[in-house]
Amino acid sequence: MSHAAVPTLRSIRACLEGAIPAIMATCAPDGTPNVAYLSQVVYVDERHVALSFQFFNKTRANILVNPYANVLVLDPVTARYYRLHLRYLRTETSGPLFERMRAQLAGIASHTGLEGIFELKGSDLYAVERIEPVPGEGLEPGPGQLPRADLLGAVRLCSQRLARCATLDELLQALLAGLHEQLGVQHAMVLMLDAAVGHLYTVASHGYAHSGVGSEIKLGQGVIGVAAREATPVRISHMTHAALYSHAMRCSMGQGSGAPAHEIPYPGLAAPHSQLAVPLVSRGRTLGVLFVESPLDLQFRYPEEDALVALAGHLAAAIDLLQAADEAAEAPQVETTAAAPQGTPVRVRHFAVNDSLFVNDTYLIKGVAGAILWKLLRDHARTDRRDFSNRELRLAPCLRLPDVADNLEARLLLLQRRLQESDTGIHIEKTGRGRLRLCLDAPVQLEEVTG
């Protein structure tokens, strides 16, 4: 075999998708061989793989005294076998690699009806010392079986589109449109992290019956929450109903807190077969998560993961830059006047316990976004003000925004979209960099609930 034909771990990543179980051979100190099936062989980097440690069996006992093993993996498209010559390094029982493998294992377990049996005890990290192609005839890939050959070109087009954006709203819409048009992703959403309370909230989505803007997922819950908590991509290629890794619909936030029960429906697919959650990380900080899913198996493989990680990095950096620009520059304030709104008053109730707002007894929003709208409405009621600045919101003690990474633009965008979708007669308009305007179609009657 020529040097050019020698396989690399990256070139055979299709064998590590988990579609077909691998076979592992180990040897006891007395020379007795042992062969067992493996649930997972996970690509870590160009020289390492991780194997799932699930049972205290003969394979485990052999590895602890003789750290060398052979693993036979099969390409599910070409039916070509490869033998990996491995050397055991260590076992990880927490952290990004472990959580990513635990999520994938939950998918495999559900797919095979073994949810109560497949429990990951650890991620065994191995050095790949050699890859040996197994002689034999393979198959030629059929139409649609290979990863897209133009993924790099698709990422380039999406990145160019993102580079032209000047606002967060434009960024999110450009990303979702690019994923749909260039990469064929039919269902996607972007969630931002509220680190202070430990949850993520949906700010944009594509391909769902309802947008789900404002729906929440706890940090560490589902593939989305785990990707955010561990700052690592989490990918599942098979359908899963496992509680921790399936759809993470948030329970009612107000139960037991003195506020009425409420929730915004999570927009995800009812029966996803492929899911990929990629953290938005900039300067070492997790800002949120880009999430895609499909009703079909094996839609997001390693190449697609690479592409989305690149786009997520671009998006996170752009969000950071926009926030810095917003803080540094502010459009001149132009005070406007308007005739007093007429018609039936809109009743707005504010529950101080969690800053939730109800408009005419219908839940609207809560948290920081709810506190922002309540401040705008109160200030308008007192002084007839309509125009506000991001700077004064950042400095307002009642909003309790963090000093770093307050994601104010994301919260304002969330609020703006919730008001649009709820048709309350209350609107927020952006009037310039760092400027916004409160618009009312009818008088507003405010009611504070502190109990």
KENU-109111 format. One line per 10 residues: their letters; for each residue x, y, z of C-alpha. Coordinates in steps of 0.5 Angstrom, whole numbers. Example, Ala and Ser with C-alpha at 12.3 -4.5 7.8 and 13.67 -1.06 7.14 Angstrom:
<recs>
as> 25 -9 16; 27 -2 14 $
</recs>
This chain:
<recs>
mshaavptlr> 0 0 0; 3 7 -2; 4 12 3; -2 16 0; -7 11 1; -5 10 9; -12 11 13; -12 16 18; -16 17 24; -20 23 21 $
siraclegai> -21 19 14; -24 14 17; -29 18 22; -35 15 18; -33 8 22; -34 12 29; -41 14 28; -44 8 32; -48 6 27; -45 -1 27 $
paimatcapd> -42 -4 34; -35 -5 34; -31 -11 36; -25 -11 41; -20 -16 42; -16 -16 49; -11 -21 52; -10 -24 59; -3 -24 62; -3 -32 61 $
gtpnvaylsq> -5 -30 53; -12 -32 53; -16 -28 48; -22 -24 49; -27 -21 44; -33 -17 46; -38 -12 42; -37 -5 44; -43 1 44; -38 6 42 $
vvyvderhva> -32 8 39; -31 16 39; -26 20 35; -23 25 40; -17 28 36; -12 25 30; -9 20 35; -14 19 40; -21 15 41; -25 14 47 $
lsfqffnktr> -29 7 48; -35 6 53; -34 3 59; -40 0 61; -39 -7 65; -34 -9 70; -32 -15 65; -27 -19 62; -25 -14 57; -24 -9 63 $
anilvnpyan> -20 -14 67; -15 -15 61; -14 -8 60; -12 -6 67; -7 -11 67; -5 -11 59; -6 -4 56; -6 -6 49; -12 -8 45; -15 -9 38 $
vlvldpvtar> -21 -6 35; -25 -8 29; -29 -2 26; -33 -2 20; -35 3 15; -43 3 14; -43 6 7; -37 2 4; -37 -4 8; -30 -4 9 $
yyrlhlrylr> -26 -6 15; -21 -3 19; -17 -5 25; -15 0 30; -8 -2 35; -10 2 41; -6 3 48; -10 5 54; -9 11 57; -14 13 63 $
tetsgplfer> -21 13 64; -25 20 65; -32 20 69; -34 27 68; -32 33 64; -34 34 56; -32 28 53; -36 23 58; -42 28 58; -42 27 50 $
mraqlagias> -41 20 50; -46 19 55; -51 23 51; -50 19 45; -50 12 49; -57 14 51; -59 15 44; -56 8 42; -60 5 48; -66 8 47 $
htglegifel> -66 6 39; -64 -2 42; -69 -2 47; -64 -2 53; -65 4 57; -64 1 63; -58 -3 61; -53 2 58; -50 6 63; -44 9 62 $
kgsdlyaver> -39 8 68; -33 12 64; -30 14 58; -23 10 57; -18 14 53; -14 10 48; -8 12 44; -8 10 36; -2 7 35; -3 4 28 $
iepvpgegle> -9 3 23; -9 -3 19; -14 -4 13; -17 -11 13; -16 -14 6; -23 -15 2; -28 -12 -3; -32 -6 -1; -38 -3 -4; -38 4 -8 $
pgpgqlprad> -42 9 -4; -49 10 -7; -53 17 -8; -53 21 -2; -49 16 2; -43 21 3; -42 27 7; -43 33 2; -37 35 -2; -38 42 -2 $
llgavrlcsq> -39 43 6; -33 48 6; -36 52 1; -43 52 4; -39 55 11; -35 60 6; -42 63 4; -45 63 11; -39 66 14; -40 72 8 $
rlarcatlde> -47 73 10; -46 73 17; -40 78 16; -45 83 13; -49 83 19; -50 90 23; -55 87 29; -56 81 33; -63 80 29; -59 80 22 $
llqallaglh> -54 75 25; -59 70 27; -63 71 21; -57 70 17; -55 64 20; -61 60 20; -62 62 13; -55 60 11; -56 53 15; -63 52 11 $
eqlgvqhamv> -60 54 4; -53 52 4; -53 46 8; -60 43 8; -62 44 15; -69 44 16; -70 45 23; -65 49 27; -65 54 33; -61 59 37 $
lmldaavghl> -61 59 45; -57 64 49; -55 63 56; -57 66 62; -51 64 67; -54 68 73; -60 63 73; -57 57 70; -62 56 64; -62 58 56 $
ytvashgyah> -68 61 52; -69 61 45; -68 67 41; -69 65 34; -71 58 30; -73 56 23; -77 50 21; -82 49 27; -90 50 27; -89 56 32 $
sgvgseiklg> -82 59 34; -82 58 41; -78 64 42; -78 65 50; -78 57 51; -73 55 56; -68 49 58; -64 48 64; -57 48 64; -55 41 63 $
qgvigvaare> -61 39 61; -62 35 54; -57 35 49; -57 43 49; -56 44 56; -50 39 56; -47 42 50; -48 49 54; -45 46 61; -39 42 58 $
atpvrishmt> -38 47 52; -37 41 47; -41 39 41; -46 34 43; -49 29 37; -54 24 37; -55 20 31; -61 15 33; -68 17 36; -68 17 43 $
haalyshamr> -73 18 49; -68 18 55; -70 23 59; -64 27 60; -62 27 53; -69 28 49; -73 34 49; -72 38 55; -79 42 56; -78 46 62 $
csmgqgsgap> -83 45 68; -87 51 70; -82 56 73; -87 59 78; -89 53 81; -88 54 89; -86 61 88; -92 65 89; -93 66 81; -98 63 77 $
aheipypgla> -95 57 73; -93 58 66; -89 56 60; -87 58 53; -88 51 49; -81 48 46; -81 48 39; -77 42 37; -79 36 33; -84 31 37 $
aphsqlavpl> -79 25 34; -72 27 33; -67 22 30; -61 26 29; -59 32 34; -53 36 34; -52 42 39; -46 46 39; -44 51 44; -43 59 42 $
vsrgrtlgvl> -36 60 45; -32 67 45; -26 69 49; -27 62 53; -34 64 55; -40 60 53; -46 65 50; -51 60 48; -52 54 43; -54 53 36 $
fvespldlqf> -58 47 35; -60 43 29; -64 36 29; -68 32 24; -73 26 23; -68 22 20; -62 18 22; -55 20 21; -56 27 18; -51 30 22 $
rypeedalva> -44 26 22; -37 29 23; -36 33 17; -43 37 19; -41 37 26; -34 41 24; -38 46 19; -43 48 25; -37 48 30; -34 53 25 $
laghlaaaid> -40 57 24; -42 57 31; -35 60 33; -36 66 28; -43 67 31; -41 68 38; -35 72 36; -40 77 32; -45 77 38; -39 79 42 $
llqaadeaae> -37 84 37; -44 87 37; -44 88 44; -38 91 45; -40 96 39; -46 97 43; -43 99 49; -38 104 46; -43 108 41; -50 110 42 $
apqvettaaa> -54 114 37; -56 121 39; -62 121 43; -68 124 39; -74 125 44; -81 124 40; -88 125 42; -94 122 40; -102 122 42; -104 119 48 $
pqgtpvrvrh> -106 112 46; -114 111 46; -118 105 47; -119 99 52; -114 99 57; -109 93 57; -108 90 63; -101 88 65; -99 84 72; -92 84 74 $
favndslfvn> -90 78 79; -84 81 83; -82 74 85; -79 72 78; -81 78 74; -86 75 70; -91 79 66; -98 77 64; -102 81 59; -110 81 60 $
dtylikgvag> -108 74 64; -104 71 58; -97 70 60; -92 74 56; -85 73 59; -81 73 65; -74 74 68; -69 80 65; -74 81 59; -80 81 64 $
ailwkllrdh> -76 86 68; -74 91 62; -81 91 60; -84 93 67; -79 98 67; -80 101 61; -88 101 62; -87 104 69; -83 110 66; -88 111 61 $
artdrrdfsn> -93 111 66; -90 116 70; -87 121 65; -90 119 58; -83 117 56; -82 113 50; -75 113 48; -70 109 52; -62 107 51; -59 101 52 $
relrlapclr> -54 104 57; -59 107 62; -62 99 62; -55 97 63; -54 102 69; -61 101 72; -60 97 79; -67 94 78; -65 90 72; -59 87 76 $
lpdvadnlea> -55 85 69; -48 82 70; -42 87 69; -40 82 64; -43 79 58; -50 81 60; -53 79 53; -58 85 53; -59 85 46; -61 78 46 $
rllllqrrlq> -66 80 51; -69 86 48; -69 82 41; -73 76 45; -78 81 48; -79 85 42; -81 78 38; -85 76 44; -89 82 44; -90 81 36 $
esdtgihiek> -92 74 37; -97 75 43; -100 81 39; -101 85 46; -101 92 43; -95 93 46; -89 94 41; -81 95 42; -77 98 36; -70 99 35 $
tgrgrlrlcl> -69 107 33; -61 107 33; -55 104 36; -56 103 43; -63 106 42; -70 103 43; -78 106 43; -84 104 47; -90 104 43; -97 103 45 $
dapvqleevt> -103 102 41; -108 102 47; -107 105 54; -104 100 59; -106 99 66; -100 97 71; -101 92 77; -95 90 81; -96 83 85; -91 82 91 $
g> -94 77 95 $
</recs>
